[in-house]
Amino acid sequence: MLRCSLLEGLKIIGPGRNEAQWVLSIMVHKRFYSTGFSSVHGERPSAEYAKLRKQSLEDEFGHVLGTYSSRSFSAVYRFGPFLALFRAAVISYHVLKLSAWQLFVHDVKKRATKFCETLIRLGPFYIKLGQALSTRPDILPTIYCQELARLQDQIPPFPTSVAIRSIETQLGVPVSELFADISAEPIAAASLGQVYKAHLHSGEMVAVKVQRPGMSLSLTLDALLFHMIGGQLKRFAKARKDLLVAVNEMVRHMFEEIDYILEGENAERFASLYASYACDDNDKIDLSHQDRDSLLDKRHTLIKVPKIYWKYTRKAVLTMEWIKGIKLTDEEALAKAQLKRKELVDMGLYCSLRQLLEVGFFHADPHPGNLVATDDGSLAYFDFGMMGDIPRHYRVGLIRVLVHFVNRDSLGLANDFLSLGFIPEGLDIQLVSDALQASFGDGTRQSRDFQSIMNQLYDVMYDFNFSLPPDYALVIRALGSLEGTAKALDPDFKVIESAYPFVIGRLLADPSPDMRKILRELLIRNDGSIRWSRLERLIAAISEDASDSDGENADSAIGSSVPFRWKSFDMRSVVAATEDLLLFILSEKGLRVRQYLVRDILKAVDALLQEDLVACIFDGCSIEMNTSISEEHTMVTRMANGLQYFGQALRKAPDAWVAMLARLSVKPEFRAFILDVISALMQLSSRKIPEASWFFDARSDGAQL
């Protein structure tokens, strides 16, 4: 039935746009492209959302099909049925061959490799599909995701003469009138298009990106035909869920990638948020979005984005500024240019973390081919076809996931996945928590590598039938690409470990209730006890890297495109976060925390009065020399170091700290807590001080003898 509908539809596309739209209407109503949607919480979408989603699909695919109703492609549509039959035969041959092969080979690794080889033979649509599925452990087994992650574009470039004709068709004038010269061969080529170097008649050097001819038709046809063989591929790869629904979302991203007007708009939006053009004061840039003023006000940045030349840009041709740069994998050239690798890594990391955790609009494929280092030490981004946009709820959820992973809090992580809608309803959270705990590994540096982390989580996601939202799949891809790119400059780079200071900075700077809750979870265990080791490291980092800038300057630094000491902490934000944390501890909800805090204080004092520590004190030893004596002594060391670091932080902004402590001191809860601590210390001292005095007297008598 599907095959007949497809062939009949392709037969009538040629006569005109109205018939094409009629076919499209049938396609949508028959759910060739599913308009179904489920939110992260599982509720059904409103009728208005469903209407907009359907209209979006009609606009996307209607434009694609309508484009090929023009006279220049009338011949294609005249032989549309034959084209469809031929393509269907090719796809069917490879799928049947794959199906027959699986009867004789049962090794999962070999089957995954064969699956990837088949996708490569089937062409650009299936290569892109495989790359997208590599970040969907909720659909495919781990071994398939790992094999698909190695997929690379292996399509040969198309002839330059074809590219020239495409440019002239799109822009409507001979190429000689557009450019003073253009390279004879492409500078770079991929499955969807290729790039040429050219000069405008004004002398400016530009990059001209030309789409592979017939790409829209090819993707449309392959997307439709995929529904014929999707079930067989699903069975071969043992895919979970509705593979076709997931593919429909991926197809939408593919059509966004081949819309070069959209890519140009993405580039300008990216520039307005994270970079700027190094332009003169009298230069004008025509922007249509709300960030125009912020873009024009900036004059220099460490992140660069090529300028878009809209006069020479159409849906299948993109002309942009040529940015001369050095590949991040070219160690010799980087050394010759005296570029510091650590600074390049920091710039890329800062920009990526702002995208994912602060703003939400992010580059989903920052691999080494899409970034270069410039002679002035800047980092330039390219290829804005694949972009993601995650709402604040997901950004906060990502921060929470990072914190719980660092804490090795498997139950907290399982609850995060539940709140984000990853886990099916009715699933036992404790089972997920136990599986996550087993996947954490031994905590070595290797297990903190992002790809290793994902490999650990892939099996859990597949076994428990997780459901990843499409945007989160892009986040996984972006983080994986980021770590791979950074490793080209720093082999020891770990994205989770390196992102931690930025995450802490966000937690301290953002006063919203959800971020304050995450900060508390970072420092306080579920039972109410204090994570002294983490608190010590946090105070140490604050004392070393905190700035004494006021809030206005801090906001300016965060909002600007230049990372001004991005690993530093604004001291006033730190004071505000500390006050909120102390107020929580003093509240009714903080009762157990206060109990554990008093207990830990008593343990510390008790440890100080023990013979070994007293002896060390009188002999002039440092506490650090005895950190292995016992758990109590370790805690004493951390408290002592924490107080020392706190003193350093206090000296950087004494007015802010004194004002905060003054506000707390007038609160009855604070005075009651101090009295509780004093009372507990007095009870302890009544028992311990005589013992310490006897020990001191005994040492004094021994010294006199």
C-alpha positions as CSV (number, residue, x, y, z in Angstrom):
1,M,0.0,0.0,0.0
2,L,2.8,2.4,0.9
3,R,4.7,1.6,-2.2
4,C,1.7,2.3,-4.4
5,S,0.8,5.5,-2.7
6,L,4.4,6.7,-3.1
7,L,4.6,5.9,-6.8
8,E,1.2,7.4,-7.5
9,G,2.2,10.5,-5.6
10,L,5.5,10.9,-7.5
11,K,3.7,10.6,-10.9
12,I,1.5,13.6,-10.3
13,I,4.2,15.9,-8.9
14,G,5.2,17.2,-12.3
15,P,2.2,19.1,-13.6
16,G,2.2,21.8,-11.0
17,R,2.5,23.0,-7.5
18,N,-1.1,22.5,-6.6
19,E,-0.9,18.8,-7.3
20,A,2.3,18.6,-5.3
21,Q,0.7,20.2,-2.3
22,W,-2.2,17.7,-2.6
23,V,0.2,14.8,-2.5
24,L,1.9,16.4,0.5
25,S,-1.4,16.8,2.3
26,I,-2.1,13.0,1.8
27,M,1.5,12.3,3.1
28,V,0.9,14.3,6.3
29,H,-2.6,12.9,6.9
30,K,-1.3,9.3,6.4
31,R,1.5,10.1,8.9
32,F,4.4,9.5,6.6
33,Y,5.9,12.2,8.8
34,S,4.5,11.8,12.3
35,T,3.1,14.9,13.9
36,G,2.8,13.0,17.2
37,F,4.5,14.6,20.1
38,S,4.9,13.8,23.8
39,S,6.4,16.2,26.2
40,V,9.0,15.3,28.8
41,H,6.2,14.8,31.3
42,G,4.1,12.6,29.0
43,E,1.1,14.8,28.6
44,R,-0.7,15.2,25.3
45,P,0.1,18.4,23.4
46,S,-2.6,21.0,23.0
47,A,-4.6,21.2,19.7
48,E,-2.8,24.5,18.9
49,Y,0.6,22.8,19.2
50,A,-0.5,19.9,17.0
51,K,-1.8,22.4,14.4
52,L,1.5,24.4,14.4
53,R,3.5,21.2,14.2
54,K,1.5,20.0,11.2
55,Q,1.8,23.4,9.5
56,S,5.6,23.3,10.1
57,L,5.9,19.9,8.4
58,E,3.7,21.1,5.5
59,D,5.9,24.2,5.1
60,E,9.1,22.3,5.2
61,F,8.3,19.4,2.8
62,G,5.9,21.6,0.7
63,H,8.8,24.0,0.0
64,V,11.0,21.1,-0.9
65,L,8.6,19.5,-3.3
66,G,7.4,22.8,-4.7
67,T,10.9,23.8,-5.5
68,Y,11.2,21.0,-8.0
69,S,8.1,22.0,-9.9
70,S,10.1,24.5,-11.8
71,R,10.8,24.1,-15.5
72,S,14.4,23.3,-15.0
73,F,13.5,20.1,-13.2
74,S,10.4,19.1,-15.1
75,A,12.3,16.2,-16.7
76,V,13.1,14.8,-13.2
77,Y,9.4,14.7,-12.4
78,R,8.4,13.3,-15.7
79,F,10.5,10.3,-14.9
80,G,9.8,10.5,-11.2
81,P,8.3,7.0,-10.9
82,F,11.3,5.4,-12.6
83,L,13.6,7.4,-10.3
84,A,11.7,6.1,-7.3
85,L,11.6,2.5,-8.5
86,F,15.4,2.6,-9.2
87,R,16.2,4.0,-5.8
88,A,13.8,1.6,-4.1
89,A,15.5,-1.3,-5.9
90,V,18.9,-0.2,-4.7
91,I,17.8,0.2,-1.1
92,S,15.9,-3.1,-1.2
93,Y,19.0,-4.9,-2.6
94,H,21.3,-3.7,0.2
95,V,18.7,-4.4,2.9
96,L,17.9,-7.9,1.7
97,K,21.6,-8.6,1.5
98,L,22.0,-7.4,5.1
99,S,19.0,-9.5,6.2
100,A,20.4,-12.6,4.5
101,W,23.9,-12.0,6.0
102,Q,22.5,-11.9,9.5
103,L,21.3,-15.5,9.3
104,F,24.9,-16.6,9.2
105,V,26.6,-14.1,11.5
106,H,25.5,-13.7,15.1
107,D,28.4,-11.8,16.6
108,V,27.0,-8.4,17.6
109,K,30.3,-6.5,16.9
110,K,30.4,-7.8,13.3
111,R,26.8,-7.1,12.7
112,A,27.2,-3.5,13.9
113,T,30.2,-3.1,11.6
114,K,28.2,-4.5,8.6
115,F,25.3,-2.2,9.5
116,C,27.5,0.8,9.2
117,E,29.0,-0.3,5.9
118,T,25.5,-0.7,4.5
119,L,24.6,2.8,5.6
120,I,27.7,4.2,3.8
121,R,26.7,2.4,0.6
122,L,23.2,3.8,0.7
123,G,24.5,7.4,0.5
124,P,24.3,10.8,2.3
125,F,20.8,10.4,3.9
126,Y,21.8,7.1,5.6
127,I,25.2,8.4,6.6
128,K,23.6,11.4,8.3
129,L,21.0,9.1,9.8
130,G,23.7,6.8,11.2
131,Q,25.6,9.8,12.7
132,A,22.4,11.0,14.4
133,L,21.6,7.5,15.7
134,S,25.0,7.2,17.3
135,T,23.8,9.5,20.1
136,R,20.6,7.6,20.7
137,P,21.4,4.8,23.2
138,D,17.7,4.7,24.0
139,I,17.1,3.3,20.6
140,L,20.2,1.2,19.6
141,P,22.4,-1.1,21.7
142,T,25.7,0.3,22.9
143,I,27.9,-1.5,20.3
144,Y,25.9,-0.1,17.5
145,C,26.1,3.5,18.9
146,Q,29.9,3.1,19.2
147,E,30.3,1.8,15.6
148,L,28.0,4.5,14.2
149,A,30.0,7.2,16.0
150,R,32.9,6.4,13.6
151,L,30.8,7.1,10.5
152,Q,32.5,9.7,8.3
153,D,31.3,11.4,5.1
154,Q,32.9,9.3,2.4
155,I,31.1,10.8,-0.6
156,P,33.4,12.0,-3.5
157,P,33.1,15.7,-4.4
158,F,30.9,16.6,-7.4
159,P,32.5,18.4,-10.4
160,T,33.2,22.1,-10.2
161,S,31.3,22.7,-13.4
162,V,28.2,21.4,-11.7
163,A,28.8,23.7,-8.7
164,I,29.2,26.7,-11.1
165,R,25.9,25.9,-12.8
166,S,24.2,25.6,-9.4
167,I,25.6,29.0,-8.3
168,E,24.4,30.7,-11.5
169,T,21.0,29.0,-11.2
170,Q,20.5,30.1,-7.6
171,L,21.8,33.7,-8.0
172,G,20.5,34.3,-11.5
173,V,23.7,35.8,-13.0
174,P,26.9,34.4,-14.5
175,V,29.5,33.5,-11.9
176,S,32.0,36.0,-13.5
177,E,29.7,38.8,-12.5
178,L,29.5,37.5,-8.9
179,F,33.2,36.8,-8.2
180,A,36.5,38.1,-9.5
181,D,37.8,34.5,-9.3
182,I,36.8,31.2,-7.7
183,S,39.0,28.1,-7.0
184,A,39.1,25.4,-9.6
185,E,38.6,22.7,-7.0
186,P,36.7,22.6,-3.7
187,I,38.6,23.5,-0.6
188,A,36.4,21.1,1.5
189,A,33.8,18.6,0.6
190,A,31.1,16.6,2.6
191,S,28.0,14.6,1.9
192,L,25.6,17.6,1.6
193,G,27.9,20.1,-0.1
194,Q,31.3,21.6,-0.7
195,V,33.2,24.8,-0.2
196,Y,35.1,27.0,-2.7
197,K,37.4,30.0,-2.1
198,A,36.6,33.1,-4.1
199,H,37.2,36.8,-4.3
200,L,34.4,39.4,-4.7
201,H,34.9,42.2,-7.2
202,S,35.4,44.5,-4.2
203,G,38.5,42.4,-3.3
204,E,37.1,40.6,-0.2
205,M,38.0,36.9,0.1
206,V,35.0,34.7,0.7
207,A,34.0,31.1,1.1
208,V,31.2,29.8,-1.1
209,K,29.4,26.8,0.1
210,V,27.5,25.0,-2.7
211,Q,24.9,22.3,-2.0
212,R,25.1,19.0,-3.7
213,P,22.6,19.2,-6.7
214,G,19.4,17.4,-6.1
215,M,20.0,17.0,-2.4
216,S,16.5,18.1,-1.4
217,L,14.9,15.6,-3.8
218,S,17.3,12.9,-2.8
219,L,16.6,13.4,1.0
220,T,12.9,13.6,0.4
221,L,12.8,10.4,-1.7
222,D,15.1,8.5,0.8
223,A,13.1,9.7,3.7
224,L,9.9,8.4,2.1
225,L,11.4,5.1,1.0
226,F,12.9,4.6,4.5
227,H,9.4,3.8,5.7
228,M,9.5,0.7,3.4
229,I,12.7,-0.8,5.0
230,G,12.7,0.9,8.4
231,G,11.1,-2.1,10.1
232,Q,13.7,-4.5,8.7
233,L,16.6,-2.3,9.8
234,K,15.0,-2.0,13.2
235,R,14.8,-5.8,13.6
236,F,18.4,-6.2,12.3
237,A,19.8,-3.7,14.8
238,K,17.5,-4.8,17.6
239,A,16.3,-1.2,18.0
240,R,14.0,-0.2,20.7
241,K,11.0,2.1,20.5
242,D,9.5,3.4,17.3
243,L,12.5,3.9,15.1
244,L,10.4,5.7,12.4
245,V,9.3,8.4,14.8
246,A,12.9,9.1,15.8
247,V,13.9,9.2,12.2
248,N,11.2,11.7,11.3
249,E,12.7,14.1,13.8
250,M,16.2,13.5,12.4
251,V,14.9,14.2,8.9
252,R,13.7,17.5,10.1
253,H,17.2,18.4,11.2
254,M,18.6,17.2,7.8
255,F,16.3,19.6,6.0
256,E,17.4,22.4,8.3
257,E,21.0,21.5,7.4
258,I,20.4,22.0,3.7
259,D,18.6,25.3,4.1
260,Y,21.6,27.7,3.8
261,I,19.5,30.7,4.5
262,L,18.6,29.2,7.9
263,E,22.3,28.4,8.4
264,G,23.2,32.0,7.7
265,E,20.7,33.2,10.2
266,N,22.0,30.7,12.7
267,A,25.5,32.0,12.2
268,E,24.4,35.6,12.9
269,R,22.5,34.6,16.0
270,F,25.5,32.6,17.2
271,A,27.7,35.6,16.6
272,S,25.4,37.9,18.5
273,L,25.4,35.7,21.5
274,Y,29.0,34.5,21.7
275,A,31.2,36.4,19.3
276,S,31.4,39.6,17.1
277,Y,32.8,40.9,13.9
278,A,36.0,42.9,14.2
279,C,34.5,45.8,12.3
280,D,35.1,49.5,12.1
281,D,32.8,52.0,13.9
282,N,31.1,53.0,10.6
283,D,30.5,49.4,9.4
284,K,26.9,48.4,9.4
285,I,25.5,44.9,9.5
286,D,22.0,44.2,8.5
287,L,20.4,41.9,11.2
288,S,16.8,41.1,11.5
289,H,16.8,39.6,15.0
290,Q,16.7,41.2,18.5
291,D,20.4,40.8,19.2
292,R,21.4,43.3,16.5
293,D,22.4,46.1,18.8
294,S,24.6,43.8,21.0
295,L,26.4,42.6,17.9
296,L,27.1,46.0,16.6
297,D,28.4,47.3,19.9
298,K,31.2,44.6,20.1
299,R,34.5,45.2,18.4
300,H,36.8,42.4,19.4
301,T,36.3,38.8,20.6
302,L,38.2,35.6,21.2
303,I,35.5,33.8,19.4
304,K,35.0,34.6,15.7
305,V,32.1,33.8,13.3
306,P,32.3,34.4,9.5
307,K,30.3,37.3,8.2
308,I,27.4,36.3,5.9
309,Y,27.1,38.0,2.5
310,W,23.4,37.9,2.0
311,K,23.6,39.4,-1.5
312,Y,25.4,36.2,-2.6
313,T,23.4,33.8,-0.5
314,R,20.4,31.6,-1.5
315,K,18.8,28.4,-0.2
316,A,21.5,26.2,-1.8
317,V,24.4,28.7,-1.9
318,L,26.0,30.3,1.1
319,T,28.6,33.0,0.8
320,M,30.5,34.0,3.9
321,E,33.7,35.7,5.0
322,W,36.9,33.7,4.5
323,I,38.6,33.4,7.9
324,K,42.2,32.2,7.6
325,G,43.1,29.8,10.3
326,I,45.1,26.9,11.5
327,K,43.6,23.5,12.0
328,L,43.6,22.4,15.6
329,T,45.2,19.1,14.6
330,D,48.2,20.9,13.0
331,E,50.6,20.9,15.9
332,E,53.5,22.3,13.9
333,A,51.6,25.3,12.6
334,L,50.2,26.0,16.1
335,A,53.7,26.0,17.5
336,K,55.0,28.2,14.7
337,A,52.2,30.8,15.4
338,Q,53.1,30.7,19.1
339,L,49.5,29.9,20.0
340,K,49.0,28.5,23.5
341,R,47.0,25.3,23.4
342,K,45.6,25.7,26.9
343,E,44.2,29.1,26.1
344,L,42.5,27.7,22.9
345,V,41.0,24.8,25.0
346,D,39.8,27.3,27.6
347,M,38.2,29.5,25.0
348,G,36.4,26.6,23.3
349,L,35.3,25.2,26.6
350,Y,34.0,28.5,27.9
351,C,32.0,29.2,24.7
352,S,30.5,25.7,24.7
353,L,29.5,25.8,28.3
354,R,27.8,29.1,27.8
355,Q,26.0,27.6,24.9
356,L,24.8,24.5,26.8
357,L,24.3,25.7,30.4
358,E,23.7,29.5,30.2
359,V,22.0,30.5,26.9
360,G,20.7,27.2,25.4
361,F,21.4,27.9,21.7
362,F,24.4,25.7,20.8
363,H,26.6,24.4,18.0
364,A,25.8,20.6,17.9
365,D,28.9,19.6,16.0
366,P,32.1,21.4,17.2
367,H,34.5,18.8,15.8
368,P,38.0,19.8,14.6
369,G,36.9,20.4,11.1
370,N,34.5,23.1,12.2
371,L,36.9,25.1,14.3
372,V,40.2,26.8,13.5
373,A,42.7,28.9,15.4
374,T,43.5,32.3,14.0
375,D,46.9,34.1,14.1
376,D,45.7,36.5,16.7
377,G,44.8,33.6,19.1
378,S,41.1,33.6,18.4
379,L,38.9,30.6,17.8
380,A,36.7,30.6,14.7
381,Y,33.5,28.5,14.4
382,F,32.1,27.3,11.0
383,D,29.1,25.2,9.8
384,F,26.0,26.3,11.6
385,G,23.6,23.9,9.9
386,M,23.3,21.6,12.9
387,M,22.2,23.7,15.9
388,G,20.3,22.9,19.0
389,D,18.2,25.1,21.3
390,I,17.3,23.8,24.8
391,P,15.0,25.5,27.2
392,R,16.0,26.5,30.7
393,H,14.4,23.4,32.3
394,Y,16.7,21.2,30.3
395,R,19.8,23.4,31.1
396,V,19.1,23.3,34.8
397,G,18.5,19.5,34.4
398,L,21.9,19.2,32.7
399,I,23.7,21.0,35.6
400,R,21.9,18.8,38.1
401,V,23.0,15.7,36.2
402,L,26.6,16.9,36.2
403,V,26.6,17.6,39.9
404,H,25.0,14.3,40.8
405,F,27.4,12.4,38.5
406,V,30.4,14.1,40.2
407,N,28.9,13.2,43.6
408,R,28.4,9.6,42.4
409,D,24.8,10.1,43.6
410,S,23.0,7.4,41.6
411,L,19.6,7.9,43.2
412,G,19.8,11.6,42.5
413,L,20.8,10.9,39.0
414,A,17.9,8.5,38.5
415,N,15.5,11.1,39.8
416,D,17.0,13.6,37.4
417,F,16.3,11.3,34.5
418,L,12.8,10.8,35.8
419,S,12.1,14.6,36.0
420,L,13.5,15.1,32.5
421,G,11.2,12.5,31.1
422,F,13.9,10.0,30.2
423,I,12.5,7.1,32.2
424,P,9.2,5.4,31.4
425,E,6.4,5.9,33.9
426,G,6.0,3.2,36.5
427,L,9.7,2.0,36.4
428,D,11.3,1.2,39.7
429,I,13.7,4.1,40.4
430,Q,15.7,2.0,42.8
431,L,16.5,-0.5,40.0
432,V,17.7,2.3,37.8
433,S,19.8,3.7,40.7
434,D,21.4,0.4,41.3
435,A,22.3,0.0,37.6
436,L,23.7,3.5,37.5
437,Q,25.8,2.9,40.6
438,A,27.2,-0.2,39.0
439,S,28.0,1.8,35.8
440,F,30.1,4.4,37.7
441,G,33.2,2.3,37.6
442,D,36.1,2.8,40.0
443,G,36.2,6.6,39.9
444,T,39.6,6.6,38.0
445,R,40.5,9.4,35.5
446,Q,39.6,7.1,32.7
447,S,36.1,6.7,33.9
448,R,35.7,10.5,33.9
449,D,36.4,10.6,30.2
450,F,33.1,11.7,28.5
451,Q,33.1,8.9,26.0
452,S,33.8,6.4,28.8
453,I,31.0,7.8,30.8
454,M,28.6,7.5,28.0
455,N,29.7,4.0,27.3
456,Q,28.9,3.2,30.9
457,L,25.5,4.8,30.6
458,Y,24.5,3.5,27.2
459,D,23.8,0.0,28.5
460,V,21.6,1.4,31.3
461,M,19.7,3.6,28.9
462,Y,19.1,0.7,26.5
463,D,18.2,-1.9,29.2
464,F,15.7,0.4,30.9
465,N,14.1,1.7,27.7
466,F,15.1,5.4,28.2
467,S,13.6,8.0,26.0
468,L,16.0,10.8,25.0
469,P,14.4,14.1,23.7
470,P,16.0,15.0,20.4
471,D,17.7,18.1,21.8
472,Y,19.4,16.1,24.5
473,A,20.7,13.7,21.8
474,L,22.3,16.8,20.2
475,V,23.7,17.8,23.6
476,I,25.4,14.4,23.9
477,R,26.8,14.9,20.4
478,A,28.0,18.4,21.2
479,L,29.8,17.3,24.4
480,G,31.4,14.3,22.6
481,S,32.6,16.5,19.7
482,L,33.9,19.1,22.2
483,E,36.0,16.6,24.1
484,G,37.3,15.1,20.9
485,T,38.3,18.6,19.7
486,A,39.9,19.6,23.0
487,K,41.9,16.3,23.1
488,A,43.6,17.3,19.8
489,L,45.1,20.2,21.8
490,D,45.3,18.6,25.3
491,P,45.3,14.8,25.4
492,D,44.5,14.8,29.1
493,F,41.4,16.9,28.7
494,K,38.2,15.7,30.5
495,V,35.1,17.6,29.6
496,I,33.2,16.8,32.8
497,E,36.2,17.6,35.1
498,S,37.0,20.8,33.1
499,A,33.4,22.0,33.2
500,Y,33.1,21.7,37.0
501,P,34.5,25.3,37.7
502,F,32.0,26.8,35.3
503,V,29.1,24.8,36.8
504,I,30.1,26.0,40.3
505,G,30.3,29.5,39.1
506,R,26.8,29.2,37.6
507,L,25.5,27.8,40.9
508,L,27.0,30.6,42.9
509,A,25.9,33.4,40.5
510,D,22.3,32.3,39.9
511,P,20.0,33.0,42.9
512,S,17.1,31.1,41.5
513,P,15.6,28.4,43.8
514,D,16.4,25.5,41.6
515,M,20.1,26.5,41.3
516,R,20.3,27.1,45.1
517,K,18.9,23.6,45.6
518,I,21.6,22.1,43.4
519,L,24.3,24.0,45.3
520,R,23.0,22.5,48.6
521,E,23.0,19.0,47.1
522,L,26.6,19.6,46.1
523,L,27.7,20.4,49.6
524,I,25.1,18.5,51.8
525,R,24.4,14.7,51.6
526,N,20.9,13.4,51.5
527,D,21.1,12.5,55.2
528,G,22.1,16.1,56.1
529,S,25.8,15.6,56.7
530,I,28.3,18.0,55.2
531,R,30.6,17.0,52.4
532,W,33.7,18.5,54.0
533,S,36.1,17.5,51.3
534,R,34.0,19.3,48.6
535,L,33.4,22.3,50.8
536,E,37.2,22.6,51.4
537,R,37.9,22.5,47.7
538,L,35.2,25.0,46.9
539,I,36.4,27.5,49.5
540,A,40.0,27.0,48.3
541,A,38.9,27.7,44.7
542,I,37.0,30.8,45.8
543,S,39.9,32.2,47.8
544,E,42.3,31.7,44.9
545,D,40.2,32.8,42.0
546,A,37.5,35.1,43.4
547,S,37.3,38.6,42.1
548,D,36.2,41.5,44.3
549,S,34.2,43.1,41.4
550,D,30.8,44.4,42.1
551,G,27.7,42.8,40.7
552,E,27.4,45.1,37.7
553,N,30.9,44.4,36.5
554,A,30.4,40.7,37.0
555,D,27.2,40.7,34.9
556,S,29.0,42.7,32.2
557,A,31.7,40.1,32.1
558,I,29.3,37.3,31.9
559,G,27.3,38.9,29.2
560,S,30.2,39.9,27.1
561,S,31.8,37.6,24.5
562,V,35.3,37.9,26.0
563,P,35.8,35.4,28.8
564,F,37.2,37.7,31.5
565,R,38.6,35.3,34.1
566,W,35.7,32.9,33.4
567,K,37.0,30.5,36.0
568,S,36.9,33.2,38.7
569,F,34.0,33.8,41.1
570,D,32.4,37.2,41.8
571,M,32.8,37.6,45.6
572,R,29.5,39.3,46.1
573,S,27.7,36.4,44.4
574,V,29.6,34.1,46.7
575,V,28.5,36.0,49.7
576,A,24.9,35.9,48.6
577,A,25.0,32.2,47.9
578,T,26.7,31.6,51.4
579,E,23.9,33.6,53.1
580,D,21.2,31.6,51.3
581,L,22.9,28.4,52.3
582,L,23.2,29.4,56.0
583,L,19.6,30.6,56.0
584,F,18.6,27.1,54.8
585,I,20.6,25.5,57.5
586,L,19.0,27.7,60.1
587,S,15.5,26.9,58.8
588,E,13.2,24.0,59.9
589,K,14.3,22.1,56.8
590,G,17.9,22.4,57.9
591,L,17.4,20.7,61.3
592,R,19.3,17.5,60.4
593,V,22.1,19.6,58.9
594,R,22.5,21.5,62.1
595,Q,22.5,18.3,64.1
596,Y,25.3,16.8,61.9
597,L,27.1,20.2,62.0
598,V,27.2,20.2,65.8
599,R,28.3,16.6,65.8
600,D,31.1,17.3,63.4
601,I,32.3,20.3,65.5
602,L,32.3,18.1,68.6
603,K,34.3,15.4,66.7
604,A,36.8,18.0,65.6
605,V,37.3,19.4,69.1
606,D,37.5,15.9,70.5
607,A,40.2,15.0,68.0
608,L,42.2,18.1,68.9
609,L,42.2,17.0,72.5
610,Q,43.5,13.6,71.8
611,E,47.1,12.8,72.8
612,D,48.6,12.6,69.3
613,L,47.2,15.9,68.1
614,V,48.0,17.6,71.4
615,A,51.5,16.3,71.2
616,C,51.8,17.4,67.6
617,I,50.6,20.9,68.6
618,F,53.1,21.3,71.4
619,D,55.9,19.8,69.3
620,G,55.2,22.3,66.6
621,C,54.0,19.8,64.0
622,S,51.5,20.8,61.3
623,I,48.1,19.2,61.2
624,E,48.6,18.2,57.6
625,M,51.3,15.7,58.7
626,N,48.7,13.6,60.6
627,T,45.8,13.5,58.1
628,S,46.0,9.7,57.9
629,I,45.7,9.1,61.6
630,S,41.9,8.8,61.6
631,E,38.7,10.1,60.0
632,E,38.3,12.7,62.7
633,H,41.8,14.0,62.2
634,T,41.1,14.3,58.4
635,M,38.0,16.3,59.1
636,V,40.0,18.5,61.5
637,T,42.5,19.1,58.7
638,R,39.7,20.0,56.2
639,M,38.1,22.4,58.7
640,A,41.4,24.1,59.5
641,N,42.3,24.5,55.9
642,G,38.8,25.7,55.1
643,L,39.0,28.3,57.8
644,Q,42.4,29.4,56.4
645,Y,41.0,29.7,52.9
646,F,37.9,31.5,54.2
647,G,40.2,34.1,55.8
648,Q,41.8,34.7,52.5
649,A,38.4,35.1,50.8
650,L,37.2,37.4,53.6
651,R,40.1,39.8,53.0
652,K,39.0,40.2,49.3
653,A,35.6,41.6,50.2
654,P,35.5,42.3,54.0
655,D,32.6,44.8,53.7
656,A,30.3,42.2,52.0
657,W,31.2,39.4,54.4
658,V,30.8,41.6,57.5
659,A,27.4,42.9,56.3
660,M,26.2,39.4,55.7
661,L,27.3,38.1,59.1
662,A,25.7,41.2,60.7
663,R,22.4,40.4,59.1
664,L,22.6,36.8,60.3
665,S,23.6,37.7,63.8
666,V,20.3,39.5,64.5
667,K,18.3,36.5,63.6
668,P,17.0,34.4,66.6
669,E,17.7,31.2,64.7
670,F,21.4,32.1,64.4
671,R,21.7,33.0,68.1
672,A,19.9,29.8,69.1
673,F,22.3,27.7,67.0
674,I,25.4,29.4,68.4
675,L,24.1,28.7,71.9
676,D,23.5,25.1,71.0
677,V,27.1,24.8,69.8
678,I,28.5,26.5,72.9
679,S,26.4,24.3,75.2
680,A,27.6,21.1,73.4
681,L,31.2,22.3,73.6
682,M,30.9,23.0,77.3
683,Q,29.6,19.5,78.0
684,L,32.5,18.1,76.0
685,S,35.1,20.3,77.7
686,S,34.0,19.3,81.1
687,R,35.1,15.8,80.3
688,K,38.0,16.3,78.0
689,I,39.9,19.3,79.3
690,P,41.0,17.6,82.6
691,E,42.5,14.8,80.5
692,A,44.3,17.3,78.3
693,S,45.6,19.2,81.4
694,W,46.9,16.0,82.9
695,F,48.7,15.2,79.7
696,F,50.2,18.7,79.5
697,D,51.4,18.5,83.2
698,A,52.9,15.1,82.6
699,R,54.9,16.4,79.6
700,S,56.0,19.4,81.6
701,D,57.3,17.2,84.4
702,G,59.1,15.0,82.0
703,A,60.8,17.9,80.4
704,Q,62.0,19.2,83.8
705,L,63.5,15.8,84.6
